[in-house]
Amino acid sequence: MAKLRGIDAEIFPLVLGGNTFGWTSDESTSDQVLDAYTAAGGNLIDTADVYSAWAPGHSGGESEIVLGRWLAKNDNRNKVLVATKVSQHPQYSGLSAKNIEAAADASLLRLGLDVIDLYYAHFDDSSTPLEETAAAFDKLVKEGKVRAIGLSNYTPDRIREWFSIARKNGLTLPVALEPQYNLVYRKDYENGLMPVAKDEDLAVFPYFSLAAGFLTGKYRTMDDLKGKQREGMVKDFFTQEGLDVVAAMDGIAKAHGVELATVALAWLNHRPGIAAPIASARTPEQLPALLAAAHLELSDQDMQTLDQVSDKVKG
């Protein structure tokens, strides 16, 4: 299991995504998912202050509220690590120092926590000087509100710039990177982010590990997808090359007696520099296939097959 600098804990090889909490999973179902994940040894839950502001009638923070209530009910804070993010909440947009401080306080209140284990800059904010943003995150660490800093959706150049500023000014260095990365979307991580992550010893936690459900195999035709909540996110993967990846996964999954989702996540766990993939379960019934990835050993031939077929995908 991977270790995270600044946090004295080993990370389970699957991070539970919290984007469904209070959205496609009601509170009771979310609690069941969280119970099952932690019972299996899972110990890092990834959410964001913006989840799920996009849903009708929601304003953001719904996921954090559900997670906070679950933490309070279970009294297991010492066994669970919480990651959340700032910059996209409708009330706390951007990465100015004032906004970061206010957003962190709001997240702590919703989560019912004294400290956030891993706090991400969710998306880069080009309108705010990076010196200001890096200093604001450092201030949160020094005040004891945040234990470690992460970056998500940053370009390699901007990550290097953040580190340069932090070193020059004696600021806390980021320890984690959250990029989009999966079998049908490899270019951003492999063509620029991976070398930066290696140089700076960043623990990498890929999001969209299952390509918004495409790599579970449940969407084999556009008809399967029509009218679904994730139609807009998944339709771009419906190319012949993308479907060829799913077909290759089928064979490997059958050989190991596992689900396609298990293979997709295990592939990530076998890739260089990956600490653990992030995946969400809308119901507790979806969770076993995700958890199984933590224990699936893919052969060199399996990896070669998946690498070669996914190399042909335009993403």
N, C-alpha and C positions, 0 to 999 in steps of 0.2 A: 504494500500500500504506500501511496505517495505521502510525503510530509510537506507541510506548508510552513515556510519561514515566518516567524513571528507568532505562530500558533503551535503550542505544544500538543499536537495530535496527529495521528495518521488518518488519512482520508480514505474512506471506503471507496472502492472502484466504481461507484455509481453515485452521482449527485442527483438528488430529487429536485426537479423543477417545480416551482410553486405558482406558475402562471395560471393554472386551472383553479386554484383555491378561490372559492367564492364566485367563480365564473361558471365554467362548465362542470365543476364539482361543487355541490352545495357544501355547507359547513360539516354536516354529518359525514358525508362521503369523503371529504378532505381529511377529516380526523381518522377515518378508517385507513386511508392511504398512508398517512403519516405513521399511524400505529404499526402497520405492516412493514413499512420501510425501516423504521428504527428497530423493530423486533428482529429483522434480518441482519442487523449490524450496521445499517446506514447511519451516517452521522453528519452529513452536510446538506442543508436545505437552501436552495437558491431562489430568491424572490427579487422583487423590485418595487419601488414606491409607486410606479405607474400601473402596476397590475391591479385591476383590469379596467382602466379608464376608458378603453375603447368600447366596452359593452354598454348597451342602452341602460340608462339609469344609474350607471356607475361613475364615480368621480376619481378613482385611483386610490390605492391603499387597501383595497378589499382583501388582497392576498395576505398582506402583512397583518391585518386584523385577525383573519382566520388562524394564521400561524401563531400569533401572539396568544390567542385564547387557548389554542391547543397546548402550547408550552406551559401556560399557567395551570391548566387542568392536570397535566401529567407530572409537573414538578421534576422534569428531567433535563433542565438547562445544562447541567454539567456533562451530559452525554451527547448533546446536539450542538452543532455549529450552524450559525445563521449568516448567510450572505445576502445583502440587498444592495440596491443601486440608486443613484441620483442622476438627474438631469432631464427626465422626461415627464415627471408628474405635472399635470396642468397648472397647479399652484406653485410649483417649484421647478420651473423650466430653466435649463442652463447650468453653468458651472462657475458662477461668480462666487466669491467667498461668502457673501451674505446669504446667497441662496443655498449653498452647500450646508452651512451651519443650521439654517432653518429646516431644511429637508431632513437632515440627520436627526434633529430633535423630534421632528414629526414621526419619522420612522421608529425611533426608539420608543415613543409613546404608543404607537400602534402595536408594536411588537411586545411591549411590556418589558423591555430589556434595559439594563444599565449600560451595556456595551454591545456594539455590532462586531461580530468576529471578522467579517470580510466585507469591506465597503467599496463598491465599484463606481468609478466614473462610467456611466452607462453608455453615453455617446459623447464624442468630442464636441467642444463648444468653441468654434473658431472666433467667436465674438469676444471671448474673455481671454486675456493673456494667460498663457500656460503657467507662468510664474505665480499668478494669483491662485489658480486652481490647485497647483501642487502644494502651495503654502497652506491653503485652507484644509486640505486633506491631512497634512502633517499636524496642523493644529488640533484636529479631531483626535489623532493618535495620542498626542502629548496631553490632551485633556482627559484621556481615558474613555472617550466615547466610541472609539474604533480601535480594534486590535491590529488589523492589517488592511492594506490598500490593494485594490485590483483595478484593471483597465479593461474596458470592453468596447469593441467597435472603433478602435484606434488604428491608424495606419502605422506601419513600421517607423517611418520618419518621426511621427509625433510621439511615439513611445520612446524612441531614442532621445528626443528633445526633452521629454519629461525627466528621464534619468539624468541627463546632463544638468538640467536646472536643479534637480534635487541634490545631486552631488556637490554642485557649486555652492549651494546655500545650506548644506547640512540638513536637508529635509529627509523625512522617512521615505524609503524606496518602496515602490510597488512590489508585490510578491506573486501576483496572479494575473492571468490573461484569460479573457473569455471571448473567443472568436467563433464565428459561424464556421463549422467544419463537419463534413460527413462524406459518405461514399459518393454522393453526386454533387458535392460542392467542396472542392479541395484547393482551388487556386489561391485564395487570399491567404490562407494559413501557410501552405507549403511554399508559395512563391515570395514570401517576404516576412511574415510574422514568425515562422518557425525559427529562422536564424536569430531574430531578436530575442525570442523567448529563451533560446539556448544561451545566448551571450549573457543575458541578465538573470538567468536561473529562475524564470517565471514558471510557476505551476500553471498548466494549461487545462482549462475546463471548457470543452466545446459545447456550444448551444446549437439547437436545431440538429441534434445528433441523429435524429430519425427523419430529417428533412420534412418536418411538419406532418409526419405520418406516412409519407410516401414509402419509406424503407421498412414499414411494417408489412407491406404487401397487400394492405386492405384496399388500396386504390390501384386496380389493374387496368381500368379503362376510364375515359373521361366521364362515362355514365356513372361509374362508382362514386365519382367526386362531385357530380352536379348537385348543387344546393347545399353542400356541406359547409360548415363554418370555416374550414381551412381551404376552401376551393382556390382562393386568390393566392395563397402561399404555396400550394402544391402544384398548380397547373404547369408551371415552368419546367418541372421535372419530367413531364410527360413527353419525352423524346424517345426515339428508338434506343439510343445509348443508355438512357436512364432505365428503361424497361429491361435492357440487357443486364444491367447491374442486379435488378430484382430477380431475374431468372437465374443468374449465377448464385445469388444468395439462397435461392430455393434449394439448389442441389446441396450446398454446404449445410444448410439448416437440417435437411432430411438426413444427411449422413451423421450428424451429431444428435439428432432427435430433439432439436430445439426450434424456437420460433425465429422468424426473420429478424425481428427486433433485437433478439439476443445476438445474432451474428453481426448486425450493424454496429452495436455498441461494443462488442468484443473486438471488432476490427479497430475501432478507435483506441481501445485499451492497449492494443498491440503496436500502435503507431508511436514513433519517437516523440518523447517530450510530453505526452499526454498524462495528466494526473488522474483525471476521471471525466467521462462524458456526463453531460446533464441530460436528463430525460424526465418527462412528466407522465403521470398516470392519472387519467380522468376518474378511474374506478379502481378499487383494490384488485379486481380480477385482471387488470392489465399489468399489474406490478410484477408478478413472478417472471414474466419473460424479460423484463428489464433487469431484475436482480440476478437472473441466471448469467448475465454477461460478466458479472464479477468473477465467475468461476469457470467460464468457457475458455479452454485452451485451443486456439486455432493453430493448425499445422502450418509449416512453411508453405506447403502447396496451397492451402486455403488462402493464405495471405497473398501469395503470388497471383492466384486466380482473381481475387477481389481487386488487387492493385491494378492488374492489367485491364480488366473490364471497366473499372471506374476511371482509368487514365483517359478513356475515349470520350468521357462526358465533357461537354463544353464548359460546365461549371468547375 
